[in-house]
Amino acid sequence: MTPEFIHVYRPPATPGGPILLLLHGTGGNENDLVPLAEVLLPGAGILSPRGKVLERGMPRFFRRLAEGVFDIEDLKFRASELADFIVDAAAKYDFSTRGVIAAGFSNGANIAGALLLLRPDALGGGILFRAMVPLVPGMLPTLASTPVLISNGRIDPLVSAEETEQLAALLRSAGADVKVAWQNSGHELTQADVITAREWLAQRRGQ
Ligand code: MLT
């Protein structure tokens, strides 16, 4: 049986248009990033699942043992479950997974990174806001020119500059086309993130 997630789906304004896969942060839900999607790429379709793991009642996409310390077995299981859900949703709602661009914040960025590293068949690219290295896979996937934007904060107490560069290097070594954008901020999402991501998307779609 294919996995089900509580989710929001909105078709793209133009049939065959891009789909933003919205992945909320810890304690968020499927509605959180919908307004962001409307600014990032007006007219894009939206697939926005709610994370199934609860941490003291707060939804997440995978278990963690402590702040920044992930339960890797659960992460692998949850990434695979989410990828199956995306593939299933693509068949159900009639879109191509190549046209799916993840836009994830914090825990959502980390599961997006895990999807790219473990199940690249489910995505065509990703925007990762405040992302960490979710895991280092035993075997690197082939991410031939998959576009990835990492937008992290210079003074983020949770994610160091080194970890950001490690994530970029890991994705690049798998073949992804990675851009790192630095914001003058901490872990919170800012207007500058939104502008950066909007411009990055517009540039890629103009190519
Ligand atoms: C969070 O609060 O979500 C963390 O910083 C990132 C994570 O646990 O994946």
Residues whose N, C-alpha, C, O or C-beta is under 5 A from the ligand:
A	BS01	MLT	T26 R64 G68 S106 N107 N110 L158
